[in-house]
Amino acid sequence: PPVKKARTGESEKNSVVAVLEEAIDTLENDDMLLQAFRFAEDYRKELEHRDAERDAIIAVENFICKLWGRAETCTSPELAIEHTNYLLDGKQPEKALERIQLFCTSNTLVPAKAWLLWTRLAPRKKQKSILQRALQKIPMDRPDYMMILLQLFGAQLESNTEDEKLFDSLQRILLLAPKTVEDIHIEGTGLEFELADIFEAYLTYLMHVNEKSGIQGVRKVYGAVLFQSTVNLSEGNVNGVKKFVDTCLKLEGKSTTRDNKRLRRLYDKALEIFSGTSLENFYREARNDNAVFA
């Protein structure tokens, strides 16, 4: 935003701004700029809350504007994201989009959260291409790659991408999932097709296929997820894995072509996955209660 006019020397009269300016002049780096902005923004809000003189508020706003001018060429993702959100708060969506797009296209190592912010602010028709571009830039062995891949899968599901391409995306996720050391959990992206984690992606795809292809499609999906790849159970994904397994059992059990051999195999896989947990007995009892015998 344009720098607002304050009385001559107002910045000097404002001791807080003077201290911040001195700190930046003494040690200007990405972290210092970020901390200075956050402090100045909190201070500005405090001045507004207590109805301080307008000149004092303008002095802080002018300092923030100058601060962002100095930060334009910085390579810090935190600074770029903070600046983008500042522009959004100031009701400047076009400038916010320009800022985060410039950062993502001008730097080599861009984190997933920056790519996802650009995706959210971009027109709907460009969102998939941004996610695809991110996958070309992020090393495949980084958790950020999986975060982007999941959102691309969500975008493909929402746009009714061809079945073959969807299954190819599923295969990519299945290939990388066992190598993803930490649990992936994404939220707050603002994307309408957001997928929070790997098993939410599997479940969303399972239901999509069920609507389009019925039990034959469902069997293809759970076959790939449960029997042709490795399911690594962790504290963070127990609920997601259980929900997926339960949905597979439900769809198979109520199918008009119910196959007890398939059901038994599903229950046996559940016992294998949840071996040593309290859910092991749950699935054993469920199998016996439903009289599922091969």
Sequence and secondary structure as in RCSB ss.txt:
>XXXX:A:sequence
PPVKKARTGESEKNSVVAVLEEAIDTLENDDMLLQAFRFAEDYRKELEHRDAERDAIIAVENFICKLWGRAETCT
SPELAIEHTNYLLDGKQPEKALERIQLFCTSNTLVPAKAWLLWTRLAPRKKQKSILQRALQKIPMDRPDYMMILL
QLFGAQLESNTEDEKLFDSLQRILLLAPKTVEDIHIEGTGLEFELADIFEAYLTYLMHVNEKSGIQGVRKVYGAV
LFQSTVNLSEGNVNGVKKFVDTCLKLEGKSTTRDNKRLRRLYDKALEIFSGTSLENFYREARNDNAVFA
>XXXX:A:secstr
       TTHHHH HHHHHHHHHHHHS SHHHHHHHHHHHHHHHHHHHHTT  HHHHHHHHHHHHHHHHHHTT  
 HHHHHHHHHHHHHTT HHHHHHHHHHHHHH SS  HHHHHHHHHHS HHHHHHHHHHHHHHS TTSHHHHHHHH
HHHHHHHHTT  HHHHHHHHHHHHHHGGG  S         TT   SHHHHHHHHHHHHHHHHTHHHHHHHHIII
IISS     TTTHHHHHHHHHHHHHHHHT TT  HHHHHHHHHHHHHHTTTSTHHHHHHHHHHHTT   
